[in-house]
Every structure is written in C-alpha cells, then in structure tokens.
Amino acid sequence: MKDSLIYKRHSVRKYKPDPIAQEHLDHILRAGMAGPSAHNMQPWSFVVVDDRGLLDAIADFHEYGKMLYKAPAAILVCAIREVVKNDHFYQQDIGAAIENMLLAATECGVGSCWCGIHPRLEVERPFVELLHMPEEFFPFAIVALGYRIEEPVSSDRYDASRIHHNGW
C-alpha cells in the first residue's frame, strides 16, 4: 500500500524546462473534471498557462508562486460565479478536483504544486487583470506543473493520535 500513488504525490517546486506533453496535460485536466462535486454542480473552469511571460508575471505578484519562474506550465483553477452562488460546497468540490489533478500529474511523472488564491482579493485581482478574466469567473488556485528535477523522498505522515473511534 505504501507504493500507492497517494503516497508518491509531493509538492514539487523545481522543474526541468521541458514543456508538458499534451497527453499529460489532457490527462491532468480530465482528472480534475472527474472530481466529485455536490449535486454534480462542477463549479470549476481551467486556464492552462504555458506562456513564459505570463508565468513570470504571476510569480512576480504571487508570494507563494515563485516556483512559476521555472515551471513550464500551470493550470489556473477558477470558480464559476453563477454556479457557486447556489453551491455551499464549491470550495470542497474544487479542492477535490485539484487533488485529482495533483494525483494525475504524479501518475504522469509530472511534478506539481498547489498554490491557493481565493479568498484573498489582493491575490485574485492581479490574475483577473493579467488574464483578462470575464466577470463570471474568479481565480481559486493555481497548480504549477513541470517534470521533476529530482525524485522527492516520501515520509510517513500517519499519526494514530489523531484518530478517534465513535467519538472523541
């Protein structure tokens, strides 16, 4: 079980400059869209960013997105305003979609790192301006992508003290 894909996923911040193969990118996006969502609302939309100037500009303003200076691609995960206004669980839904994307990236040998954006308006605004986002969407998170320079070392995070049965 420790060889499971789940335990191989890591936040990777150092990448080779090689572009992401289209088949890998397609698999990652399909995995995101296969994520579970409350009432099948699917509150997400995705923007693939592989333009070096845009990736650098994002790294300039996103304090936790500095790995984008070297990443050959990223996926901006957006929420659809019309959908989320009636969906109290959209944050969980989009989080599940992102986790699917991270696992799919790992499966393809692509390193990834999830960087939050929403609900910080000071981080959302530059994305909206830079990418000329329509009003009906807002940026939720960005996932940096690139082939890993080095293989990350797995650690066992299991902590039995955090598990309770039938109550606290």
Legacy VTK file of the C-alpha trace (Angstrom):
# vtk DataFile Version 3.0
C-alpha trace
ASCII
DATASET POLYDATA
POINTS 168 float
0.000 0.000 0.000
2.875 2.415 0.634
3.651 2.284 -3.104
0.225 3.786 -3.788
0.037 6.889 -5.963
-1.322 8.843 -2.998
1.943 8.442 -1.094
4.041 9.400 -4.122
2.398 12.809 -4.519
4.544 15.699 -3.283
4.639 19.454 -3.674
7.382 19.879 -6.252
8.972 23.301 -6.755
11.962 22.548 -9.002
11.351 21.616 -12.614
13.117 20.779 -15.848
12.412 23.355 -18.580
10.808 20.726 -20.850
7.238 21.528 -21.939
4.470 19.321 -20.565
3.360 16.711 -23.109
-0.154 17.460 -24.359
-1.306 13.944 -23.441
-0.173 14.543 -19.843
-1.875 17.931 -19.704
-5.086 16.435 -21.091
-4.971 13.624 -18.517
-4.473 16.117 -15.675
-7.390 18.293 -16.839
-9.677 15.274 -17.348
-8.819 14.077 -13.837
-9.795 17.470 -12.431
-13.128 17.383 -14.216
-13.723 13.843 -12.944
-13.672 15.129 -9.363
-16.740 14.707 -7.204
-18.982 17.730 -6.698
-22.077 18.329 -4.603
-25.213 17.851 -6.716
-22.861 17.434 -9.697
-22.552 21.238 -9.879
-18.995 21.108 -11.290
-18.158 24.682 -10.204
-14.787 24.792 -11.974
-13.172 26.146 -15.089
-9.481 25.901 -16.014
-6.938 28.136 -17.725
-3.753 26.488 -18.970
-0.865 28.931 -18.716
2.298 27.999 -20.586
3.403 31.434 -21.813
6.726 32.236 -20.141
5.874 35.934 -19.764
2.580 35.167 -18.027
4.143 32.570 -15.708
6.861 35.071 -14.721
4.286 37.824 -14.173
2.272 35.537 -11.875
5.428 34.614 -9.947
6.124 38.353 -9.566
2.886 39.001 -7.650
2.002 35.661 -6.007
4.063 35.401 -2.847
3.858 31.602 -2.776
4.126 31.093 -6.538
7.845 31.692 -7.008
8.280 28.201 -8.475
6.408 29.504 -11.526
9.607 31.270 -12.603
10.904 27.812 -13.579
7.689 25.879 -14.205
6.946 25.281 -17.893
3.180 25.360 -17.258
0.469 25.940 -14.707
-3.268 25.473 -14.503
-5.323 28.287 -13.041
-8.357 26.732 -11.392
-11.306 29.114 -11.451
-14.736 29.100 -9.874
-17.853 29.889 -11.895
-19.744 32.637 -10.011
-23.208 31.608 -11.263
-22.643 28.059 -10.042
-21.032 28.840 -6.688
-23.690 31.331 -5.571
-26.007 28.323 -5.064
-23.337 25.828 -4.084
-22.297 25.956 -0.434
-19.754 23.204 -1.024
-17.887 24.650 -4.011
-14.631 25.036 -2.095
-14.657 21.336 -1.239
-15.616 20.451 -4.807
-12.802 22.487 -6.326
-10.365 21.148 -3.727
-11.288 17.598 -4.748
-10.775 18.484 -8.422
-7.345 19.912 -7.628
-6.319 16.836 -5.655
-7.361 14.668 -8.604
-5.166 16.840 -10.822
-2.190 16.500 -8.465
-2.560 12.718 -8.424
-2.911 12.572 -12.210
0.222 14.698 -12.567
2.098 12.290 -10.285
0.828 9.374 -12.342
2.310 11.025 -15.483
5.657 11.761 -13.813
4.836 15.472 -13.692
5.677 17.410 -10.547
3.039 19.775 -9.210
2.470 22.343 -6.511
-0.919 23.710 -5.409
-0.915 27.443 -4.573
-4.024 28.992 -3.075
-5.526 32.250 -4.316
-9.145 32.588 -3.118
-10.377 34.180 -0.845
-7.521 36.728 -0.856
-8.807 39.538 -3.082
-5.359 41.141 -3.226
-4.107 37.965 -4.903
-7.234 37.413 -7.036
-7.205 40.889 -8.634
-3.845 40.576 -10.427
-4.955 37.288 -12.024
-8.182 38.871 -13.240
-6.266 41.779 -14.765
-3.355 39.796 -16.202
-5.516 37.131 -17.850
-8.438 39.424 -18.763
-10.816 37.132 -16.911
-14.530 37.588 -17.583
-16.610 38.705 -14.601
-18.380 35.329 -14.371
-15.205 33.612 -13.104
-12.820 34.143 -10.225
-9.401 32.582 -9.596
-9.428 29.936 -6.881
-5.959 28.321 -7.024
-3.070 27.743 -9.379
-1.239 24.455 -9.888
2.374 24.702 -11.060
3.451 21.861 -13.345
6.771 20.560 -14.589
8.856 17.435 -14.895
10.752 16.965 -11.634
14.476 17.631 -11.464
14.821 15.172 -8.587
12.661 12.443 -7.141
11.138 13.539 -3.816
11.619 11.371 -0.743
8.411 10.109 0.815
7.743 10.351 4.517
5.126 8.574 6.595
2.726 11.188 7.985
0.417 8.690 9.665
-0.363 9.807 13.218
-2.532 7.412 15.249
-3.062 10.073 17.938
-5.313 11.960 15.509
-7.716 9.064 15.057
-10.780 8.585 17.286
-13.497 5.948 17.045
-17.172 6.550 17.716
-16.455 9.861 19.423
-13.602 11.839 20.813
LINES 1 169
168 0 1 2 3 4 5 6 7 8 9 10 11 12 13 14 15 16 17 18 19 20 21 22 23 24 25 26 27 28 29 30 31 32 33 34 35 36 37 38 39 40 41 42 43 44 45 46 47 48 49 50 51 52 53 54 55 56 57 58 59 60 61 62 63 64 65 66 67 68 69 70 71 72 73 74 75 76 77 78 79 80 81 82 83 84 85 86 87 88 89 90 91 92 93 94 95 96 97 98 99 100 101 102 103 104 105 106 107 108 109 110 111 112 113 114 115 116 117 118 119 120 121 122 123 124 125 126 127 128 129 130 131 132 133 134 135 136 137 138 139 140 141 142 143 144 145 146 147 148 149 150 151 152 153 154 155 156 157 158 159 160 161 162 163 164 165 166 167
